[in-house]
Amino acid sequence: MSMLGKKVAYLKGLAEGMGVKSDNDQGKLMLALIETLEAVAQENEELSERIEELAEYVDEIDTDVSEIEEALFDAAEEDDDEYFDDEDDDEDDDFDGELIEYECPHCGTVVFFDEEAFDMEEDHLCPNCNRKVFDEEDEEDDEE
């Protein structure tokens, strides 16, 4: 029982001890006030219990969310670590030769090609203007 409930019970006992009866107006008023206070005290206790239940529930949810966050962020960090480790490894494995530097004849962007993997038969496109870096028409114009 809460403090409010104890005080209302004390007032009710005090009224009974004083012999307050509902046969006069003052007695009716006092008993009605005490009944109202009993209802308020009961409602207050029920609300307090619900608040405690909700606080426990929120704590459980908070714990669950923390576990989920920890699992997700740990997994994400592991993925990031693996990605960056793999990326570093790929860079080391993929590139062993020299780079060929060539200026795009159309836009002037400098483009780099791997010398060992370079094939003149392929269409090499400029990343800036998306046109062929080695255009056959340009080569024919140069020969004339």
N, C-alpha and C positions, 0 to 999 in steps of 0.2 A: 504494500500500500504506500502511495506517495505521501509526501508531506501535506499536500492539499487534502487528500482523502482523510488523513488523520485529524486535521483541523475541523473538517466538516463533521466527522464522527464525534469529536469533542463537543461541537456546538449542538448536535442532535442529543447527545447524552445530557448536556447542560439544560437544554429545553425540557427534556423528560424529567430531569431532577427538579426543576423549578415548577413542574406541573403545568406547563403551557398546554392549553387545550384549544381546540378549534371552535369553541362555543362563543368566543368574542372576536371582534375584528382584529385586535392586536395579536391574538393567538394564531388566527388564520394567516395573517401576514408573516409572522415568524416561522410557522411551519412551512409555508409556501417557499420562503426564502431558503430554508434549510433543504427542502426537496430540490430546489433549483441548484443549490450548491452541490448536492450529492450527484446530480446529473452532470454538472460541469466537471466535478472531480473524476467521475467514471469515464467521461469522454477524454479527459486529459490523460488518464492512465492508458486508455486504448491507443491514443495517438502516440504516447511515449513508447509503448510496445512496438507499434508499427515503425516508428522512427528507428528504434534499435534493430529491428529486422531488416529494414532498408539499408542501414549503415553496414550491417554484416554482409548483405548482398552486394553492396557497392564495393566493399573490401575484397570479396571473392572475385568480382568482375575485374577489379583493378589488378589483382594478382594474375588472373588469366590473361589479361591484356599485356601485362608486363612479360609473361612467359612467351606470348606470341611475338611481341616486339623483339625480344631477345633472340628467339629462334629465327625470325625473319632477318634481322640485322646481322646475326652471325652468319647466316646462309649467304646473305648479300655480300658481306665482307669476304667470305671464302670465295664466292664467285668472282668478285673484283680481283682478289689476289690471284686466282687461277687465270683470269683474263689477262691481267697485266704480266703475269709470269709467262703465259703462252705467247703473248704479243712480243715480249722481249726475245723469247726463244725463236719465234717465227722470223723476226728481223735478222737474227744471227744466222738462221738456217737458210733463208731465202736469198740473201744477198752476199755473194762472194766475189763479184767482179767489180769492174770500173763502171762509172756512169758516163754516158754520152750526153753532152749538153747541146741542145739545138734550139734555135730561136724560130718561133712560128712565123712563116713569111706573111701571114695574114694579119695577125694582131700584135706580133712582137713579143708574145709571152715566151719565157724561157722554159723549155720542157726537158726533162731528164729521162733517159732510157738506160736500162741495164744492158751493158755491152754484150754479155754472154747470151742473154735471152732475146736479143734484138733480131728481128727478121724483116728484111726489106720488103718481102712479099705482102706483109700485113698492112692494113690501113691504120696508121697511127694518127689518132685524133688529138687535137689540141684541147686540153681541159678547159680553156677559157672560151674559145670561139667555136669549138666542136667541128672544125674543118680539118681536112687532111694536112698534116705537117709536111709530109713529103708528097706533094701534088705532082703527078706526071706531066701536067700541062706546064708547070713551072720549069721542070727539067728540060722539056722540049724547047721552051723559050730561051733557056740558058744556052743550049747547044747551038742555036741559030745565031 
